[in-house]
Amino acid sequence: MPKALLEFAAGLMGAEDPVLENIRRKTPEKGLPPISIGPQEGKILETLARSCGARKIIEIGTLAGYSACHLARALSPGGIVHTVEYDARHAEVARENIAGAGLSGKIIVHEGAALDVLPKLESEGPFDVCFIDADKANYHRYLRWAAGNVRSGGLVIGDNAYLFGKLHLNPEQAGEDSAGVPAMREFLKTLADLDLFSSCAMIPTSEGMAVAVRR
Ligand SMILES: C[S@@+](CC[C@H](N)C(=O)[O-])C[C@H]1O[C@@H](n2cnc3c(N)ncnc32)[C@H](O)[C@@H]1O
């Protein structure tokens, strides 16, 4: 579809919230990489989280808190987003942004490598939604954890599922994403495992957002 059409259609469905737009635009100025999800992906996340009445959400990969704020806005009353980030500077900026958005009471930023932190958060579950958006080489491991900690009927969502256009390449052709090729393929194959997930789909955003419903 032409870009003008996509922008027109998106505009009909509401502008990006100014608080969230500010977080997204200011993130690079604070020295963080411009790798958050975009406004359309944010709306998809909000819609998916609301559709399953989410009260407990876990996010892997916080960056500056942009997607965490979208998820927090979708929470049912009394709900909480736990988000995990291993870069101390990212976590610091995220906490500032979350406070600025008035969402400090709804989002907890946990610092550390996700594979170390996730086992410590199991007692907070089971979770309604797990959003995976960190290092691609561990996506299959994060999914294994999510399959054990997302409730029946809950959602697992993974961003960058096209692996920056490298998903179909041989690992040796994928450069710095070589370890991500087998990991992302295993991630997607596991989402399609009917013993674990009752349905799955690829939302064809520019990066590919994979979603599945826990059986
Ligand atoms: C794509 S960004 C997350 C963007 C964020 N979800 C958003 O859309 O606003 C990925 C983040 O994951 C963090 N990260 C990478 N590997 C990680 C790991 N093993 N454990 C925890 N965080 C990690 C990075 O430091 C980075 O901030």
The ligand as an ORCA input file, in Angstrom:
! r2SCAN-3c Opt
* xyz 0 1
  C      14.257     -3.240     21.115
  S      14.718     -2.629     22.651
  C      13.183     -2.657     23.544
  C      12.214     -1.618     23.058
  C      11.006     -1.453     23.937
  N      10.304     -2.708     24.114
  C      10.066     -0.460     23.301
  O       9.499     -0.783     22.243
  O       9.904      0.656     23.837
  C      15.554     -3.973     23.395
  C      16.016     -3.711     24.828
  O      16.344     -4.981     25.392
  C      17.481     -4.830     26.197
  N      18.124     -6.141     26.307
  C      18.878     -6.777     25.377
  N      19.266     -7.973     25.833
  C      18.736     -8.115     27.072
  C      18.787     -9.140     28.038
  N      19.468    -10.269     27.840
  N      18.116     -8.966     29.208
  C      17.412     -7.817     29.413
  N      17.351     -6.804     28.533
  C      17.998     -6.951     27.378
  C      18.325     -3.777     25.474
  O      19.235     -3.154     26.354
  C      17.247     -2.842     24.940
  O      17.012     -1.778     25.837
*
